[in-house]
């Protein structure tokens, strides 16, 4: 079996997810981030040898994720679920602020929690992602310091992002902050906080959203082409929001024109385009390592004008305490839910049941595999019928061979298809 020895190997074997944690750890003089339109955000190494490139494996989610490393959730460990992981509480509902609920992707739970932390818990800022105004089909790591800034950045962003690159801003903050990222970003944060006491002390709340893997930038560019909109003329792109689930909307020609697609049309097109290979191996689309994870309550969705509803999975004692205070302060209207409702609402939870088979196929072809610890992958895998297990292994093997993923590849031989990612 070939082995991963440094963060360079993670990138070359297609296991990088572009979280940006290595840039935070190594610094701008050692690593830059490049957005490759058909691949995603990837680190570009400025030094031939750097001991930190190997040190990065301690927290790289492309290399390893330990579901048991979240020391903030001792209570939740007593209530694990095979597909959704440990939870203390499960709720469903929405933000009571109608503007937040309307503009957000579903019920506005993450935005409402973040707003509460700024307004009532005296946290300094929220580190998350928003639209890059220079290339609106890309994301930019941002700090939101008040409700208005949060409102301006609501809605899903179906494009690569690297929020961990900005963790130094949290580490150096005089007050605790909120971090919002994909489940893989949160996994990196969970590992990093064990090595960076100052970062750990300033992480007031860590939030994530349910994630099936963001399409690469070429997916959005294809949508613009479908709408016959020149990317250079685009002023703003919203993937969702302003209703549930909300339309894909592009504003262009100095905001004088607008075109849109339904959520079903836009997402149906986006998923046909590449995502990071590592996303197809993810056992954690529902964000086990966050304090709280949220996503659409799709089982309650109907084409009836509902303004949006969220599922809220409380993972840690810290998350439980903060959500309780936010509810008492009137930021939410929530009712109790349960794991079976999460499974009904979120088909992506079933991915965990096939990850073990995909890793088996990789091992058979001598491809290095990520380490997933305490996710009960074998148990979830064995719950599948034999036909699904055989089909998963054969299908994965075919994709690995036909897409050339069985051998190591080097990026950045040419800069023609890359865009610099200077977000933080």
C-alpha positions in Angstrom: 0.0 0.0 0.0 1.3 3.4 -0.9 1.6 5.7 2.0 0.8 9.4 2.7 3.8 11.1 4.2 3.0 14.8 3.9 0.3 17.2 2.8 1.8 17.1 -0.7 0.8 13.4 -0.9 -2.7 14.2 0.1 -3.0 16.7 -2.8 -1.3 14.5 -5.4 -3.5 11.5 -4.5 -6.7 13.5 -4.9 -7.7 13.4 -1.2 -7.5 17.1 -0.6 -10.8 19.0 0.1 -9.4 22.5 0.1 -10.3 23.5 3.6 -7.3 25.9 3.9 -6.1 24.6 7.3 -2.6 23.9 5.9 -2.3 27.6 4.8 -3.3 28.7 8.3 -0.8 26.4 9.9 2.1 26.9 7.5 1.6 30.6 6.7 1.3 32.5 3.4 5.0 32.4 2.7 4.8 28.6 2.5 1.4 27.8 0.9 -1.0 29.7 -1.3 -4.4 28.5 -2.3 -5.4 28.1 -5.9 -9.0 27.5 -7.2 -8.8 25.1 -10.1 -12.1 25.3 -12.0 -12.5 21.6 -12.6 -10.9 20.4 -9.4 -11.5 22.8 -6.5 -9.3 24.8 -4.1 -5.9 23.3 -3.6 -2.7 24.3 -1.7 0.2 25.3 -3.9 3.6 24.8 -2.2 6.1 27.6 -2.3 8.9 25.7 -0.6 10.7 22.6 -1.8 10.9 21.2 1.7 9.1 22.3 4.8 8.7 20.2 8.0 5.3 21.7 8.4 4.0 19.8 5.3 4.3 16.6 7.3 3.0 18.2 10.5 -0.2 19.1 8.6 -1.3 15.5 8.6 -2.2 15.8 12.3 -5.2 17.9 11.3 -5.8 17.3 7.6 -9.3 16.0 7.0 -8.2 14.6 3.7 -5.8 12.3 5.6 -7.7 11.5 8.7 -10.8 12.2 10.7 -11.4 10.9 14.2 -15.1 11.1 15.2 -14.2 10.6 18.8 -11.8 13.6 19.0 -14.5 16.1 19.9 -13.8 16.4 23.6 -16.7 18.9 23.9 -19.4 16.3 23.5 -19.1 13.7 26.3 -22.8 13.6 26.8 -23.5 13.0 23.1 -21.3 9.9 23.1 -24.0 8.1 25.0 -26.5 8.5 22.2 -24.8 7.6 19.0 -26.7 6.8 15.8 -25.2 4.5 13.1 -25.7 7.0 10.3 -26.0 10.5 11.9 -23.6 10.1 14.8 -23.9 11.2 18.4 -26.4 13.9 19.3 -27.7 15.3 22.6 -30.8 16.9 21.1 -32.5 17.0 17.7 -34.9 19.9 16.8 -36.7 21.2 13.8 -38.1 24.6 13.2 -36.9 28.1 12.1 -35.6 31.5 13.0 -38.2 33.8 14.4 -36.6 36.7 12.5 -38.6 36.7 9.3 -35.8 38.4 7.3 -33.3 35.8 8.3 -35.7 32.9 7.7 -36.6 34.2 4.2 -33.1 35.0 3.0 -31.5 31.9 4.3 -31.4 28.6 2.5 -33.9 26.8 4.8 -35.1 27.9 8.2 -32.2 30.2 8.9 -31.0 28.3 12.0 -27.3 28.9 11.4 -27.7 32.6 10.7 -30.0 33.0 13.7 -27.5 31.2 16.0 -24.6 33.3 14.6 -26.7 36.5 15.1 -27.5 35.6 18.7 -23.8 35.0 19.5 -22.9 38.5 18.2 -25.8 40.3 19.8 -26.2 38.5 23.1 -23.0 36.6 23.8 -20.6 39.4 22.9 -18.6 37.3 20.4 -16.3 39.3 18.2 -17.2 38.0 14.7 -18.4 35.1 12.6 -15.8 33.5 10.3 -17.5 32.0 7.3 -17.7 32.3 3.6 -19.6 34.6 1.2 -19.6 35.5 -2.4 -16.3 36.8 -3.9 -17.4 40.2 -5.4 -14.6 40.0 -8.0 -15.5 36.5 -9.2 -19.1 35.9 -8.0 -19.0 32.2 -8.9 -16.3 31.7 -6.3 -16.3 32.0 -2.5 -14.4 34.3 -0.2 -13.5 33.8 3.5 -15.1 36.7 5.4 -15.8 38.1 8.9 -19.4 39.2 9.7 -19.6 41.4 12.8 -23.3 42.2 12.9 -26.7 41.1 11.8 -26.7 43.1 8.6 -23.5 41.6 7.4 -24.8 38.1 8.2 -28.0 38.9 6.2 -26.0 40.0 3.2 -24.2 36.6 3.2 -27.1 34.2 3.8 -27.9 31.4 1.5 -26.0 28.3 0.4 -22.8 28.7 -1.6 -22.4 25.7 -4.0 -18.8 26.3 -4.8 -15.4 25.4 -3.2 -14.5 27.3 0.0 -11.5 27.3 2.4 -12.6 29.0 5.6 -9.9 27.4 7.7 -7.4 29.7 6.1 -8.8 32.5 8.3 -8.4 30.7 11.6 -5.6 33.0 12.6 -8.1 35.9 12.8 -10.0 33.9 15.5 -6.8 32.9 17.3 -5.7 36.6 17.5 -9.1 37.9 18.4 -9.6 39.6 21.8 -12.9 37.8 22.3 -14.4 34.4 21.3 -15.8 34.0 17.8 -18.1 31.8 15.8 -16.8 29.5 13.0 -19.1 28.2 10.3 -17.8 25.7 7.7 -18.4 22.5 5.9 -18.2 19.3 8.0 -14.7 18.6 6.7 -13.6 22.2 7.7 -15.0 21.6 11.2 -13.1 18.3 11.4 -9.9 20.2 10.7 -10.8 22.8 13.4 -11.6 20.0 15.9 -8.1 18.6 15.4 -6.4 21.9 15.3 -7.8 23.1 18.6 -5.9 20.3 20.3 -2.6 21.7 19.0 -3.4 25.4 19.2 -4.5 26.4 22.8 -5.0 30.0 21.8 -7.3 29.0 18.9 -9.3 26.6 21.2 -9.8 29.4 23.7 -11.3 31.7 21.1 -13.7 29.3 19.5 -16.9 30.4 21.1 -19.1 28.2 18.9 -18.4 25.8 15.9 -21.2 25.4 13.5 -21.7 23.4 10.3 -24.3 22.5 7.7 -25.3 19.3 6.0 -23.1 18.9 3.0 -23.1 16.6 0.0 -19.9 18.1 -1.4 -19.6 21.4 -3.2 -19.3 21.2 -7.0 -16.2 22.8 -8.6 -16.4 26.3 -10.1 -16.9 24.9 -13.6 -20.4 23.8 -12.4 -21.5 27.4 -11.8 -19.8 28.6 -15.0 -21.8 26.0 -16.9 -25.0 27.4 -15.4 -24.0 30.9 -16.6 -23.4 29.5 -20.0 -26.8 27.8 -20.0 -28.4 31.1 -19.2 -26.2 32.8 -21.8 -24.7 35.2 -19.3 -21.1 36.4 -19.7 -19.2 35.7 -16.4 -17.3 39.0 -16.8 -20.6 40.8 -16.6 -21.9 39.1 -13.4 -22.4 41.2 -10.3 -24.0 38.7 -8.0 -24.9 35.0 -7.8 -27.3 33.5 -5.3 -27.6 29.7 -5.3 -30.6 29.6 -3.0 -32.5 31.6 -0.4 -35.2 34.3 -0.5 -37.8 31.6 -0.2 -37.5 27.8 0.4 -35.6 26.4 -1.3 -35.2 29.5 -3.4 -34.0 29.9 -7.0 -30.5 30.2 -8.5 -30.3 33.9 -9.5 -27.6 35.8 -11.4 -27.6 39.6 -11.5 -25.4 41.1 -14.3 -24.7 44.1 -16.5 -24.3 46.5 -13.6 -27.3 45.0 -11.8 -29.7 46.0 -14.6 -30.6 42.4 -15.6 -31.3 39.2 -13.8 -31.9 35.6 -14.8 -32.9 32.6 -12.7 -33.4 28.8 -12.6 -35.3 26.8 -10.1 -33.5 25.0 -7.3 -34.3 21.7 -9.0 -32.9 22.9 -12.3 -29.7 24.4 -10.9 -28.8 21.7 -8.4 -29.6 19.1 -11.0 -27.1 20.7 -13.3 -24.4 21.3 -10.6 -24.3 17.7 -9.5 -23.3 16.6 -13.0 -20.0 18.5 -12.6 -16.9 17.3 -10.7 -16.6 17.5 -6.9 -13.5 16.8 -5.0 -12.8 13.0 -5.1 -12.5 13.1 -1.3 -16.2 14.2 -1.1 -17.3 10.9 -2.4 -15.6 9.2 0.5 -17.0 11.4 3.2 -18.7 9.6 6.1 -19.6 12.9 7.8 -22.0 14.8 5.7 -24.1 15.7 8.8 -21.2 17.2 10.7 -20.4 15.1 13.8 -17.6 17.3 15.1 -19.4 20.6 15.3 -21.2 22.0 18.4 -24.3 22.2 16.2 -25.1 21.1 12.7 -28.1 22.2 10.6 -29.7 21.5 7.3 -33.0 21.4 5.4 -35.9 19.6 6.9 -36.8 18.2 3.4 -39.3 15.7 4.8 -41.5 18.8 5.7 -41.0 20.5 2.4 -44.0 21.1 0.2 -44.6 23.5 -2.7 -46.8 25.6 -0.5 -44.9 28.8 0.1 -43.4 27.7 3.5 -40.6 30.1 4.3 -38.2 27.3 5.3 -37.5 24.8 8.1 -34.3 23.5 9.5 -33.2 20.4 11.3 -30.9 21.3 14.2 -28.6 18.5 15.6 -27.0 19.5 18.9 -23.7 17.6 19.2 -22.0 19.1 22.3 -22.8 20.4 25.7 -21.5 23.8 24.6 -23.9 23.8 21.7 -26.8 22.7 23.9 -26.1 25.6 26.4 -25.9 28.2 23.7 -29.0 27.0 21.8 -30.9 26.9 25.0 -30.1 30.5 25.7 -30.9 31.5 22.1 -34.3 29.8 22.4 -35.0 31.5 25.7 -34.1 34.9 24.1 -36.7 34.3 21.4 -34.4 33.6 18.4 -36.0 30.3 17.4 -39.3 28.5 17.1 -38.3 24.8 17.5 -40.0 21.5 18.3 -38.3 18.2 19.2 -37.4 15.8 16.5 -35.6 12.5 16.3 -33.0 10.6 14.3 -35.6 8.8 12.1 -36.8 12.2 10.8 -33.2 13.2 10.0 -32.9 10.1 7.9 -36.2 10.8 6.1 -35.1 14.4 5.4 -31.5 13.8 4.4 -30.7 11.0 1.9 -27.1 12.0 2.1 -27.0 10.3 5.5 -27.0 7.0 3.6 -23.6 7.7 2.1 -21.9 6.5 5.3 -23.3 3.0 4.6 -21.2 2.7 1.4 -17.9 4.4 2.3 -16.4 1.2 3.6 -16.9 -0.5 0.2 -15.4 2.5 -1.6 -12.3 2.4 0.6 -12.0 -1.4 -0.1 -11.9 -0.7 -3.8 -9.2 1.9 -3.3 -7.1 -0.5 -1.2 -7.4 -3.2 -3.9 -5.9 -0.8 -6.4 -3.1 0.2 -3.9 -4.5 3.7 -3.6 -3.9 5.4 -0.2 -7.1 5.9 1.7 -8.2 8.4 4.4 -8.4 7.2 8.0 -11.9 7.4 9.4 -11.9 6.6 13.1 -15.0 5.8 15.2 -17.5 6.2 12.4 -18.7 2.6 12.6 -18.2 2.3 8.8 -18.0 -1.5 8.8 -21.1 -1.9 10.8 -23.0 0.5 8.5 -21.6 -1.3 5.4 -22.7 -4.8 6.6 -26.3 -3.5 7.1 -26.5 -3.2 3.2 -27.8 -6.0 1.1 -25.1 -8.1 -0.6 -26.1 -6.7 -4.0 -25.4 -3.1 -2.9 -22.1 -4.1 -1.5 -21.0 -5.8 -4.7 -22.3 -3.0 -6.9 -20.5 -0.4 -4.7 -17.1 -2.1 -4.9 -17.3 -2.8 -8.7 -18.7 0.7 -9.5 -16.0 2.5 -7.4 -13.2 0.3 -9.0 -14.5 1.3 -12.5 -14.5 5.0 -11.7 -11.0 4.9 -10.2 -9.6 3.2 -13.3 -11.5 5.2 -15.9 -10.8 8.6 -14.3 -7.1 7.8 -13.7 -7.4 8.0 -9.9 -5.3 4.9 -9.4 -2.1 6.8 -9.9 -0.5 9.9 -8.4 -1.0 13.2 -10.2 0.8 16.5 -9.8 -1.1 19.8 -10.1 0.0 23.3 -11.1 2.1 22.3 -14.2 0.3 25.2 -15.8 -1.6 28.2 -14.3 -4.0 28.5 -17.2 -7.0 27.1 -15.3 -6.3 28.4 -11.8 -7.4 31.5 -10.0 -5.6 32.7 -6.9 -7.5 32.4 -3.7 -6.6 35.3 -1.4 -9.5 35.3 0.9 -8.5 36.0 4.4 
